[in-house]
Every structure is written in structure tokens, then in C-alpha cells.
Amino acid sequence: MNASVSVLCYKYKTLSNGEHPLMLRIYKDNQRKLVSLGISVQYNFWDFTKNEPKPKCPNRDLIQKIILDKKVEYQKQILELNAEEKDYTATTLVETANIKYIHKTVWEYYNDLIKEFREAGKEGNRLVYKYSRNSLNTFMKGKLNTILFSDVDVNWLNRYE
């Protein structure tokens, strides 16, 4: 079953400024998860039937942009997980959305490993990874620092072999 993402004004909680927080509701397999958008509106500026700010709401355009950006972020993640046929829940969807991935080149990753092995005193492992890195770098004619792991596929590995 696909997950759905919607926005709601959480009228059951009133903030100290008299406003109500806006939340994203992620719903999948009869499980729901609420995620705060970090913004709030006055009760009378929210259209509860359409789940959007009323036309006279101050900062309406900004609020709609924030809502749209967050919804798109989660919907993109749902599409990716569905395309990869990975199983997920509303909770895991929220937890993984907060994780930021750092893209490293193969060269950078090897250098980090070599550094860790040197600091741990594991010279044998360090040398194995150093020779492996140098072999790949020779194959790539000195351009291993431009290759991301997502670029490495079966055809690439067959050419290297």
C-alpha cells in the first residue's frame, strides 16, 4: 500500500502565542505519524475543509511554500522506496527523512579507511586498501577522485577486472 502525506492544523494544541502548529501527517498501513513543520497559524486563518491557509492569512504564500517543500520531500522519498520495492513504515519514513547522506567519491572513501587503519595501528589492512586504491586510480588514469560509488556498476567492474 502506498503512503500518503497531508498537512493539518493541529487544533488540539495551542501554543503560547495562541496559534496552532502545522503538522504533516504521514499515513501508511493504518499507521500514522505526525511531523511538525515548525510553523503555526491562528485558528481563524486556517481552512479545515481544504487543509490550507485561508486567502486572508498573513504570510500565506510562505506557509504554502514550506508545506509544499516538505510534502514534496516526503513524496519523493516514498516514490524512491516504492521504485526500489523496499518495505517501510510511516515511522521509518520519518526517521530516514531526517538522515542526510554525504556523497563521497571512491578516492575519498579509500583515504578515510586508510587513515582509520593507520590510527588504529592496523598496517596490514592499511596497505591492502592503499594498493587497492592505487590500482583503481591507475585503471581510471588518475581520475578516481571523480568517481562516486553510484557510478560503479557491473560493467565498470568487468572493465576493471
VMD Tcl script that builds the backbone (N, CA, C; Angstrom):
set m [mol new atoms 483]
animate dup $m
set s [atomselect $m all]
$s set {name element resname resid chain x y z} {
  {N N MET 1 A 0.841 -1.187 0.000}
  {CA C MET 1 A 0.000 0.000 0.000}
  {C C MET 1 A 0.880 1.243 0.000}
  {N N ASN 2 A 0.478 2.230 -0.758}
  {CA C ASN 2 A 1.217 3.481 -0.803}
  {C C ASN 2 A 0.977 4.311 0.447}
  {N N ALA 3 A 1.922 5.132 0.737}
  {CA C ALA 3 A 1.789 6.060 1.857}
  {C C ALA 3 A 1.193 7.359 1.338}
  {N N SER 4 A 0.573 8.102 2.220}
  {CA C SER 4 A 0.035 9.410 1.836}
  {C C SER 4 A 0.585 10.464 2.785}
  {N N VAL 5 A 0.722 11.667 2.242}
  {CA C VAL 5 A 1.242 12.787 3.016}
  {C C VAL 5 A 0.237 13.919 2.914}
  {N N SER 6 A -0.199 14.422 4.054}
  {CA C SER 6 A -1.133 15.540 4.065}
  {C C SER 6 A -0.743 16.502 5.182}
  {N N VAL 7 A -1.287 17.694 5.106}
  {CA C VAL 7 A -0.985 18.708 6.112}
  {C C VAL 7 A -2.241 18.949 6.945}
  {N N LEU 8 A -2.033 19.291 8.209}
  {CA C LEU 8 A -3.166 19.627 9.050}
  {C C LEU 8 A -2.744 20.638 10.096}
  {N N CYS 9 A -3.715 21.399 10.518}
  {CA C CYS 9 A -3.522 22.340 11.621}
  {C C CYS 9 A -3.924 21.589 12.877}
  {N N TYR 10 A -2.970 21.394 13.761}
  {CA C TYR 10 A -3.188 20.591 14.955}
  {C C TYR 10 A -3.921 21.431 15.995}
  {N N LYS 11 A -5.256 21.392 15.914}
  {CA C LYS 11 A -6.083 22.264 16.757}
  {C C LYS 11 A -6.150 21.820 18.217}
  {N N TYR 12 A -5.614 20.638 18.513}
  {CA C TYR 12 A -5.663 20.129 19.883}
  {C C TYR 12 A -4.538 20.688 20.749}
  {N N LYS 13 A -3.624 21.411 20.119}
  {CA C LYS 13 A -2.524 22.012 20.868}
  {C C LYS 13 A -2.487 23.497 20.547}
  {N N THR 14 A -2.511 24.313 21.586}
  {CA C THR 14 A -2.423 25.760 21.414}
  {C C THR 14 A -1.080 26.217 21.969}
  {N N LEU 15 A -0.324 26.904 21.133}
  {CA C LEU 15 A 0.983 27.407 21.548}
  {C C LEU 15 A 0.820 28.640 22.421}
  {N N SER 16 A 1.903 29.085 23.037}
  {CA C SER 16 A 1.847 30.234 23.950}
  {C C SER 16 A 1.433 31.514 23.232}
  {N N ASN 17 A 1.647 31.593 21.910}
  {CA C ASN 17 A 1.251 32.792 21.169}
  {C C ASN 17 A -0.193 32.697 20.660}
  {N N GLY 18 A -0.922 31.642 21.058}
  {CA C GLY 18 A -2.313 31.484 20.674}
  {C C GLY 18 A -2.507 30.797 19.324}
  {N N GLU 19 A -1.430 30.429 18.670}
  {CA C GLU 19 A -1.521 29.772 17.368}
  {C C GLU 19 A -1.483 28.256 17.536}
  {N N HIS 20 A -1.820 27.572 16.451}
  {CA C HIS 20 A -1.816 26.113 16.427}
  {C C HIS 20 A -0.746 25.637 15.451}
  {N N PRO 21 A 0.014 24.610 15.829}
  {CA C PRO 21 A 1.106 24.149 14.955}
  {C C PRO 21 A 0.574 23.455 13.701}
  {N N LEU 22 A 1.324 23.598 12.608}
  {CA C LEU 22 A 1.009 22.874 11.380}
  {C C LEU 22 A 1.843 21.602 11.369}
  {N N MET 23 A 1.191 20.510 11.007}
  {CA C MET 23 A 1.838 19.202 11.039}
  {C C MET 23 A 1.647 18.507 9.694}
  {N N LEU 24 A 2.638 17.688 9.345}
  {CA C LEU 24 A 2.474 16.767 8.227}
  {C C LEU 24 A 2.018 15.445 8.805}
  {N N ARG 25 A 1.025 14.848 8.164}
  {CA C ARG 25 A 0.549 13.541 8.593}
  {C C ARG 25 A 0.960 12.533 7.530}
  {N N ILE 26 A 1.817 11.597 7.917}
  {CA C ILE 26 A 2.237 10.528 7.018}
  {C C ILE 26 A 1.449 9.298 7.429}
  {N N TYR 27 A 0.757 8.712 6.465}
  {CA C TYR 27 A -0.148 7.608 6.749}
  {C C TYR 27 A 0.199 6.434 5.848}
  {N N LYS 28 A 0.447 5.269 6.463}
  {CA C LYS 28 A 0.732 4.057 5.693}
  {C C LYS 28 A 0.333 2.845 6.528}
  {N N ASP 29 A -0.375 1.916 5.887}
  {CA C ASP 29 A -0.776 0.656 6.525}
  {C C ASP 29 A -1.438 0.869 7.887}
  {N N ASN 30 A -2.419 1.741 7.939}
  {CA C ASN 30 A -3.163 2.050 9.171}
  {C C ASN 30 A -2.276 2.582 10.287}
  {N N GLN 31 A -1.148 3.121 9.936}
  {CA C GLN 31 A -0.237 3.720 10.908}
  {C C GLN 31 A -0.038 5.175 10.497}
  {N N ARG 32 A -0.090 6.070 11.464}
  {CA C ARG 32 A 0.088 7.474 11.133}
  {C C ARG 32 A 1.218 8.052 11.975}
  {N N LYS 33 A 1.894 8.999 11.383}
  {CA C LYS 33 A 2.996 9.671 12.065}
  {C C LYS 33 A 2.853 11.155 11.790}
  {N N LEU 34 A 2.917 11.961 12.841}
  {CA C LEU 34 A 2.836 13.410 12.700}
  {C C LEU 34 A 4.231 14.008 12.800}
  {N N VAL 35 A 4.504 14.949 11.907}
  {CA C VAL 35 A 5.797 15.626 11.882}
  {C C VAL 35 A 5.528 17.126 11.887}
  {N N SER 36 A 6.129 17.830 12.822}
  {CA C SER 36 A 5.939 19.272 12.909}
  {C C SER 36 A 6.637 19.969 11.745}
  {N N LEU 37 A 5.978 20.979 11.199}
  {CA C LEU 37 A 6.579 21.794 10.145}
  {C C LEU 37 A 7.364 22.969 10.729}
  {N N GLY 38 A 7.219 23.190 12.006}
  {CA C GLY 38 A 7.932 24.287 12.654}
  {C C GLY 38 A 7.264 25.638 12.456}
  {N N ILE 39 A 6.046 25.645 11.944}
  {CA C ILE 39 A 5.302 26.887 11.767}
  {C C ILE 39 A 3.916 26.710 12.374}
  {N N SER 40 A 3.253 27.828 12.618}
  {CA C SER 40 A 1.928 27.776 13.229}
  {C C SER 40 A 1.068 28.907 12.663}
  {N N VAL 41 A -0.246 28.762 12.818}
  {CA C VAL 41 A -1.195 29.780 12.349}
  {C C VAL 41 A -2.309 29.955 13.378}
  {N N GLN 42 A -2.970 31.092 13.302}
  {CA C GLN 42 A -4.150 31.328 14.117}
  {C C GLN 42 A -5.277 30.430 13.616}
  {N N TYR 43 A -6.085 29.967 14.517}
  {CA C TYR 43 A -7.194 29.059 14.213}
  {C C TYR 43 A -8.095 29.629 13.114}
  {N N ASN 44 A -8.389 30.944 13.194}
  {CA C ASN 44 A -9.323 31.555 12.250}
  {C C ASN 44 A -8.714 31.794 10.862}
  {N N PHE 45 A -7.412 31.572 10.678}
  {CA C PHE 45 A -6.773 31.729 9.372}
  {C C PHE 45 A -6.562 30.389 8.663}
  {N N TRP 46 A -7.091 29.320 9.205}
  {CA C TRP 46 A -6.899 28.000 8.599}
  {C C TRP 46 A -8.241 27.450 8.095}
  {N N ASP 47 A -8.258 26.975 6.857}
  {CA C ASP 47 A -9.448 26.359 6.273}
  {C C ASP 47 A -9.364 24.853 6.535}
  {N N PHE 48 A -10.160 24.364 7.467}
  {CA C PHE 48 A -10.087 22.967 7.892}
  {C C PHE 48 A -10.685 22.000 6.873}
  {N N THR 49 A -11.533 22.496 5.966}
  {CA C THR 49 A -12.085 21.605 4.943}
  {C C THR 49 A -11.074 21.366 3.823}
  {N N LYS 50 A -10.300 22.386 3.472}
  {CA C LYS 50 A -9.298 22.251 2.403}
  {C C LYS 50 A -7.900 21.950 2.948}
  {N N ASN 51 A -7.740 22.059 4.263}
  {CA C ASN 51 A -6.432 21.890 4.909}
  {C C ASN 51 A -5.360 22.770 4.281}
  {N N GLU 52 A -5.658 24.049 4.247}
  {CA C GLU 52 A -4.715 25.050 3.755}
  {C C GLU 52 A -5.033 26.395 4.386}
  {N N PRO 53 A -4.092 27.328 4.345}
  {CA C PRO 53 A -4.375 28.638 4.930}
  {C C PRO 53 A -5.446 29.374 4.113}
  {N N LYS 54 A -6.265 30.141 4.798}
  {CA C LYS 54 A -7.297 30.928 4.119}
  {C C LYS 54 A -6.624 32.057 3.323}
  {N N PRO 55 A -7.309 32.591 2.322}
  {CA C PRO 55 A -6.708 33.650 1.496}
  {C C PRO 55 A -6.260 34.885 2.280}
  {N N LYS 56 A -6.896 35.177 3.397}
  {CA C LYS 56 A -6.532 36.362 4.180}
  {C C LYS 56 A -5.466 36.085 5.238}
  {N N CYS 57 A -4.914 34.902 5.231}
  {CA C CYS 57 A -3.896 34.518 6.211}
  {C C CYS 57 A -2.612 35.303 5.957}
  {N N PRO 58 A -2.044 35.918 6.996}
  {CA C PRO 58 A -0.755 36.591 6.808}
  {C C PRO 58 A 0.328 35.563 6.472}
  {N N ASN 59 A 1.224 35.923 5.595}
  {CA C ASN 59 A 2.320 35.038 5.143}
  {C C ASN 59 A 1.799 33.767 4.475}
  {N N ARG 60 A 0.643 33.852 3.847}
  {CA C ARG 60 A 0.026 32.675 3.223}
  {C C ARG 60 A 0.954 32.016 2.202}
  {N N ASP 61 A 1.583 32.828 1.353}
  {CA C ASP 61 A 2.455 32.276 0.307}
  {C C ASP 61 A 3.645 31.545 0.909}
  {N N LEU 62 A 4.241 32.125 1.921}
  {CA C LEU 62 A 5.384 31.495 2.586}
  {C C LEU 62 A 4.972 30.183 3.250}
  {N N ILE 63 A 3.840 30.191 3.912}
  {CA C ILE 63 A 3.340 28.979 4.574}
  {C C ILE 63 A 3.080 27.887 3.542}
  {N N GLN 64 A 2.458 28.240 2.430}
  {CA C GLN 64 A 2.182 27.258 1.386}
  {C C GLN 64 A 3.470 26.705 0.784}
  {N N LYS 65 A 4.479 27.558 0.639}
  {CA C LYS 65 A 5.763 27.100 0.096}
  {C C LYS 65 A 6.425 26.104 1.040}
  {N N ILE 66 A 6.419 26.398 2.326}
  {CA C ILE 66 A 7.012 25.490 3.318}
  {C C ILE 66 A 6.276 24.147 3.300}
  {N N ILE 67 A 4.957 24.197 3.246}
  {CA C ILE 67 A 4.155 22.968 3.204}
  {C C ILE 67 A 4.482 22.171 1.953}
  {N N LEU 68 A 4.503 22.837 0.816}
  {CA C LEU 68 A 4.766 22.153 -0.446}
  {C C LEU 68 A 6.153 21.532 -0.472}
  {N N ASP 69 A 7.155 22.265 -0.001}
  {CA C ASP 69 A 8.527 21.741 0.014}
  {C C ASP 69 A 8.626 20.463 0.844}
  {N N LYS 70 A 8.034 20.477 2.032}
  {CA C LYS 70 A 8.099 19.302 2.905}
  {C C LYS 70 A 7.320 18.128 2.325}
  {N N LYS 71 A 6.141 18.414 1.757}
  {CA C LYS 71 A 5.349 17.342 1.149}
  {C C LYS 71 A 6.104 16.712 -0.015}
  {N N VAL 72 A 6.714 17.529 -0.836}
  {CA C VAL 72 A 7.474 17.022 -1.987}
  {C C VAL 72 A 8.646 16.170 -1.505}
  {N N GLU 73 A 9.313 16.602 -0.449}
  {CA C GLU 73 A 10.448 15.848 0.099}
  {C C GLU 73 A 10.018 14.427 0.501}
  {N N TYR 74 A 8.908 14.332 1.223}
  {CA C TYR 74 A 8.430 13.022 1.658}
  {C C TYR 74 A 7.874 12.205 0.490}
  {N N GLN 75 A 7.146 12.842 -0.423}
  {CA C GLN 75 A 6.597 12.115 -1.562}
  {C C GLN 75 A 7.703 11.588 -2.475}
  {N N LYS 76 A 8.778 12.343 -2.610}
  {CA C LYS 76 A 9.920 11.877 -3.401}
  {C C LYS 76 A 10.528 10.633 -2.758}
  {N N GLN 77 A 10.671 10.674 -1.455}
  {CA C GLN 77 A 11.226 9.528 -0.730}
  {C C GLN 77 A 10.309 8.308 -0.864}
  {N N ILE 78 A 8.999 8.513 -0.809}
  {CA C ILE 78 A 8.041 7.412 -0.973}
  {C C ILE 78 A 8.174 6.805 -2.362}
  {N N LEU 79 A 8.266 7.657 -3.388}
  {CA C LEU 79 A 8.425 7.159 -4.755}
  {C C LEU 79 A 9.701 6.340 -4.920}
  {N N GLU 80 A 10.802 6.824 -4.333}
  {CA C GLU 80 A 12.070 6.103 -4.428}
  {C C GLU 80 A 11.978 4.735 -3.748}
  {N N LEU 81 A 11.381 4.701 -2.564}
  {CA C LEU 81 A 11.243 3.431 -1.849}
  {C C LEU 81 A 10.324 2.462 -2.598}
  {N N ASN 82 A 9.251 2.983 -3.176}
  {CA C ASN 82 A 8.352 2.134 -3.959}
  {C C ASN 82 A 9.038 1.623 -5.219}
  {N N ALA 83 A 9.827 2.471 -5.881}
  {CA C ALA 83 A 10.526 2.064 -7.096}
  {C C ALA 83 A 11.556 0.981 -6.800}
  {N N GLU 84 A 12.197 1.081 -5.649}
  {CA C GLU 84 A 13.193 0.082 -5.244}
  {C C GLU 84 A 12.540 -1.130 -4.585}
  {N N GLU 85 A 11.212 -1.076 -4.438}
  {CA C GLU 85 A 10.432 -2.140 -3.809}
  {C C GLU 85 A 10.922 -2.460 -2.398}
  {N N LYS 86 A 11.286 -1.423 -1.673}
  {CA C LYS 86 A 11.717 -1.586 -0.289}
  {C C LYS 86 A 10.511 -1.426 0.630}
  {N N ASP 87 A 10.496 -2.199 1.694}
  {CA C ASP 87 A 9.414 -2.130 2.666}
  {C C ASP 87 A 9.726 -1.017 3.668}
  {N N TYR 88 A 8.717 -0.258 4.048}
  {CA C TYR 88 A 8.890 0.833 5.002}
  {C C TYR 88 A 7.585 1.072 5.740}
  {N N THR 89 A 7.694 1.766 6.855}
  {CA C THR 89 A 6.525 2.157 7.632}
  {C C THR 89 A 6.511 3.678 7.715}
  {N N ALA 90 A 5.446 4.218 8.260}
  {CA C ALA 90 A 5.364 5.665 8.430}
  {C C ALA 90 A 6.492 6.151 9.351}
  {N N THR 91 A 6.791 5.388 10.375}
  {CA C THR 91 A 7.846 5.764 11.319}
  {C C THR 91 A 9.219 5.741 10.660}
  {N N THR 92 A 9.527 4.673 9.920}
  {CA C THR 92 A 10.845 4.605 9.285}
  {C C THR 92 A 10.984 5.666 8.204}
  {N N LEU 93 A 9.882 6.024 7.564}
  {CA C LEU 93 A 9.913 7.077 6.558}
  {C C LEU 93 A 10.325 8.402 7.189}
  {N N VAL 94 A 9.762 8.706 8.340}
  {CA C VAL 94 A 10.098 9.954 9.038}
  {C C VAL 94 A 11.539 9.916 9.544}
  {N N GLU 95 A 11.944 8.787 10.092}
  {CA C GLU 95 A 13.305 8.680 10.636}
  {C C GLU 95 A 14.359 8.804 9.542}
  {N N THR 96 A 14.136 8.185 8.391}
  {CA C THR 96 A 15.133 8.246 7.317}
  {C C THR 96 A 15.114 9.586 6.607}
  {N N ALA 97 A 14.011 10.315 6.684}
  {CA C ALA 97 A 13.957 11.635 6.052}
  {C C ALA 97 A 14.881 12.613 6.761}
  {N N ASN 98 A 15.135 12.381 8.031}
  {CA C ASN 98 A 15.986 13.285 8.798}
  {C C ASN 98 A 17.475 12.971 8.661}
  {N N ILE 99 A 17.808 11.859 8.005}
  {CA C ILE 99 A 19.202 11.481 7.811}
  {C C ILE 99 A 19.717 12.132 6.535}
  {N N LYS 100 A 20.812 12.819 6.641}
  {CA C LYS 100 A 21.431 13.441 5.477}
  {C C LYS 100 A 22.632 12.603 5.056}
  {N N TYR 101 A 22.652 12.258 3.783}
  {CA C TYR 101 A 23.744 11.450 3.265}
  {C C TYR 101 A 24.835 12.342 2.700}
  {N N ILE 102 A 26.073 11.955 2.979}
  {CA C ILE 102 A 27.225 12.665 2.442}
  {C C ILE 102 A 27.755 11.847 1.280}
  {N N HIS 103 A 27.787 12.456 0.111}
  {CA C HIS 103 A 28.280 11.757 -1.072}
  {C C HIS 103 A 29.793 11.861 -1.105}
  {N N LYS 104 A 30.445 10.711 -1.124}
  {CA C LYS 104 A 31.895 10.656 -1.187}
  {C C LYS 104 A 32.311 9.977 -2.470}
  {N N THR 105 A 33.440 10.409 -2.974}
  {CA C THR 105 A 33.998 9.703 -4.116}
  {C C THR 105 A 34.679 8.444 -3.601}
  {N N VAL 106 A 34.983 7.535 -4.503}
  {CA C VAL 106 A 35.685 6.311 -4.133}
  {C C VAL 106 A 37.044 6.671 -3.528}
  {N N TRP 107 A 37.707 7.651 -4.110}
  {CA C TRP 107 A 39.013 8.111 -3.627}
  {C C TRP 107 A 38.919 8.589 -2.175}
  {N N GLU 108 A 37.939 9.428 -1.880}
  {CA C GLU 108 A 37.769 9.956 -0.520}
  {C C GLU 108 A 37.482 8.834 0.477}
  {N N TYR 109 A 36.651 7.887 0.070}
  {CA C TYR 109 A 36.307 6.779 0.958}
  {C C TYR 109 A 37.537 5.943 1.276}
  {N N TYR 110 A 38.318 5.619 0.247}
  {CA C TYR 110 A 39.551 4.860 0.467}
  {C C TYR 110 A 40.488 5.623 1.403}
  {N N ASN 111 A 40.645 6.919 1.183}
  {CA C ASN 111 A 41.541 7.712 2.037}
  {C C ASN 111 A 41.077 7.705 3.487}
  {N N ASP 112 A 39.767 7.791 3.711}
  {CA C ASP 112 A 39.231 7.738 5.080}
  {C C ASP 112 A 39.529 6.382 5.734}
  {N N LEU 113 A 39.345 5.295 4.970}
  {CA C LEU 113 A 39.646 3.965 5.502}
  {C C LEU 113 A 41.128 3.823 5.837}
  {N N ILE 114 A 41.973 4.280 4.929}
  {CA C ILE 114 A 43.428 4.182 5.143}
  {C C ILE 114 A 43.826 4.966 6.390}
  {N N LYS 115 A 43.241 6.134 6.570}
  {CA C LYS 115 A 43.534 6.954 7.746}
  {C C LYS 115 A 43.086 6.240 9.028}
  {N N GLU 116 A 41.884 5.643 9.010}
  {CA C GLU 116 A 41.383 4.923 10.190}
  {C C GLU 116 A 42.286 3.743 10.545}
  {N N PHE 117 A 42.732 2.992 9.532}
  {CA C PHE 117 A 43.608 1.851 9.789}
  {C C PHE 117 A 44.959 2.310 10.345}
  {N N ARG 118 A 45.468 3.446 9.848}
  {CA C ARG 118 A 46.750 3.972 10.349}
  {C C ARG 118 A 46.601 4.345 11.828}
  {N N GLU 119 A 45.506 5.033 12.167}
  {CA C GLU 119 A 45.285 5.463 13.549}
  {C C GLU 119 A 45.059 4.279 14.481}
  {N N ALA 120 A 44.494 3.199 13.951}
  {CA C ALA 120 A 44.237 2.009 14.766}
  {C C ALA 120 A 45.456 1.088 14.819}
  {N N GLY 121 A 46.503 1.440 14.080}
  {CA C GLY 121 A 47.708 0.626 14.076}
  {C C GLY 121 A 47.585 -0.647 13.258}
  {N N LYS 122 A 46.653 -0.703 12.349}
  {CA C LYS 122 A 46.451 -1.884 11.514}
  {C C LYS 122 A 47.138 -1.664 10.161}
  {N N GLU 123 A 48.445 -1.815 10.175}
  {CA C GLU 123 A 49.250 -1.526 8.981}
  {C C GLU 123 A 48.971 -2.485 7.830}
  {N N GLY 124 A 48.690 -3.740 8.130}
  {CA C GLY 124 A 48.414 -4.705 7.060}
  {C C GLY 124 A 47.165 -4.315 6.273}
  {N N ASN 125 A 46.097 -4.005 6.993}
  {CA C ASN 125 A 44.859 -3.575 6.334}
  {C C ASN 125 A 45.060 -2.264 5.583}
  {N N ARG 126 A 45.807 -1.348 6.198}
  {CA C ARG 126 A 46.061 -0.060 5.556}
  {C C ARG 126 A 46.746 -0.263 4.211}
  {N N LEU 127 A 47.752 -1.149 4.175}
  {CA C LEU 127 A 48.482 -1.383 2.930}
  {C C LEU 127 A 47.603 -2.046 1.874}
  {N N VAL 128 A 46.731 -2.968 2.284}
  {CA C VAL 128 A 45.827 -3.622 1.328}
  {C C VAL 128 A 44.930 -2.586 0.660}
  {N N TYR 129 A 44.359 -1.692 1.458}
  {CA C TYR 129 A 43.476 -0.670 0.896}
  {C C TYR 129 A 44.256 0.363 0.082}
  {N N LYS 130 A 45.463 0.656 0.498}
  {CA C LYS 130 A 46.292 1.602 -0.251}
  {C C LYS 130 A 46.612 1.037 -1.636}
  {N N TYR 131 A 47.011 -0.244 -1.711}
  {CA C TYR 131 A 47.325 -0.864 -3.001}
  {C C TYR 131 A 46.066 -0.978 -3.867}
  {N N SER 132 A 44.967 -1.312 -3.244}
  {CA C SER 132 A 43.697 -1.412 -3.967}
  {C C SER 132 A 43.311 -0.050 -4.554}
  {N N ARG 133 A 43.414 1.000 -3.735}
  {CA C ARG 133 A 43.115 2.363 -4.200}
  {C C ARG 133 A 44.018 2.752 -5.349}
  {N N ASN 134 A 45.303 2.467 -5.230}
  {CA C ASN 134 A 46.251 2.836 -6.281}
  {C C ASN 134 A 45.974 2.071 -7.577}
  {N N SER 135 A 45.570 0.810 -7.454}
  {CA C SER 135 A 45.227 0.014 -8.628}
  {C C SER 135 A 44.014 0.607 -9.351}
  {N N LEU 136 A 42.983 0.970 -8.584}
  {CA C LEU 136 A 41.808 1.596 -9.176}
  {C C LEU 136 A 42.143 2.944 -9.800}
  {N N ASN 137 A 43.001 3.699 -9.142}
  {CA C ASN 137 A 43.398 5.005 -9.658}
  {C C ASN 137 A 44.168 4.872 -10.970}
  {N N THR 138 A 45.014 3.849 -11.073}
  {CA C THR 138 A 45.738 3.602 -12.323}
  {C C THR 138 A 44.753 3.233 -13.426}
  {N N PHE 139 A 43.788 2.386 -13.106}
  {CA C PHE 139 A 42.753 1.998 -14.077}
  {C C PHE 139 A 41.989 3.225 -14.572}
  {N N MET 140 A 41.709 4.164 -13.660}
  {CA C MET 140 A 40.947 5.374 -14.017}
  {C C MET 140 A 41.848 6.491 -14.538}
  {N N LYS 141 A 43.115 6.176 -14.762}
  {CA C LYS 141 A 44.086 7.150 -15.298}
  {C C LYS 141 A 44.154 8.404 -14.422}
  {N N GLY 142 A 44.208 8.183 -13.104}
  {CA C GLY 142 A 44.368 9.282 -12.149}
  {C C GLY 142 A 43.100 10.049 -11.844}
  {N N LYS 143 A 41.944 9.554 -12.266}
  {CA C LYS 143 A 40.692 10.294 -12.062}
  {C C LYS 143 A 39.732 9.567 -11.117}
  {N N LEU 144 A 40.285 8.793 -10.203}
  {CA C LEU 144 A 39.437 8.093 -9.234}
  {C C LEU 144 A 38.703 9.079 -8.322}
  {N N ASN 145 A 39.250 10.276 -8.166}
  {CA C ASN 145 A 38.632 11.282 -7.295}
  {C C ASN 145 A 37.362 11.883 -7.899}
  {N N THR 146 A 36.985 11.468 -9.114}
  {CA C THR 146 A 35.743 11.957 -9.726}
  {C C THR 146 A 34.647 10.899 -9.749}
  {N N ILE 147 A 34.951 9.683 -9.301}
  {CA C ILE 147 A 34.003 8.571 -9.370}
  {C C ILE 147 A 33.267 8.416 -8.044}
  {N N LEU 148 A 31.930 8.472 -8.109}
  {CA C LEU 148 A 31.094 8.196 -6.939}
  {C C LEU 148 A 30.748 6.715 -6.914}
  {N N PHE 149 A 30.377 6.191 -5.760}
  {CA C PHE 149 A 30.004 4.786 -5.666}
  {C C PHE 149 A 28.788 4.472 -6.542}
  {N N SER 150 A 27.935 5.455 -6.757}
  {CA C SER 150 A 26.765 5.221 -7.623}
  {C C SER 150 A 27.182 5.008 -9.079}
  {N N ASP 151 A 28.399 5.428 -9.446}
  {CA C ASP 151 A 28.905 5.225 -10.811}
  {C C ASP 151 A 29.474 3.824 -11.008}
  {N N VAL 152 A 29.763 3.141 -9.928}
  {CA C VAL 152 A 30.354 1.809 -10.002}
  {C C VAL 152 A 29.227 0.794 -10.215}
  {N N ASP 153 A 29.260 0.111 -11.357}
  {CA C ASP 153 A 28.263 -0.913 -11.646}
  {C C ASP 153 A 28.974 -2.158 -12.186}
  {N N VAL 154 A 28.222 -3.141 -12.600}
  {CA C VAL 154 A 28.794 -4.408 -13.058}
  {C C VAL 154 A 29.685 -4.198 -14.277}
  {N N ASN 155 A 29.233 -3.390 -15.227}
  {CA C ASN 155 A 30.056 -3.146 -16.427}
  {C C ASN 155 A 31.386 -2.489 -16.065}
  {N N TRP 156 A 31.332 -1.518 -15.152}
  {CA C TRP 156 A 32.554 -0.832 -14.726}
  {C C TRP 156 A 33.504 -1.821 -14.074}
  {N N LEU 157 A 32.973 -2.664 -13.202}
  {CA C LEU 157 A 33.799 -3.657 -12.518}
  {C C LEU 157 A 34.367 -4.688 -13.498}
  {N N ASN 158 A 33.592 -5.080 -14.501}
  {CA C ASN 158 A 34.107 -6.012 -15.524}
  {C C ASN 158 A 35.247 -5.381 -16.309}
  {N N ARG 159 A 35.142 -4.119 -16.626}
  {CA C ARG 159 A 36.253 -3.435 -17.336}
  {C C ARG 159 A 37.488 -3.386 -16.444}
  {N N TYR 160 A 37.301 -3.127 -15.157}
  {CA C TYR 160 A 38.432 -3.077 -14.228}
  {C C TYR 160 A 39.082 -4.452 -14.091}
  {N N GLU 161 A 38.280 -5.491 -14.066}
  {CA C GLU 161 A 38.789 -6.848 -13.909}
  {C C GLU 161 A 39.698 -7.221 -15.068}
}
mol reanalyze $m
mol bondsrecalc $m
mol representation Tube
mol addrep $m
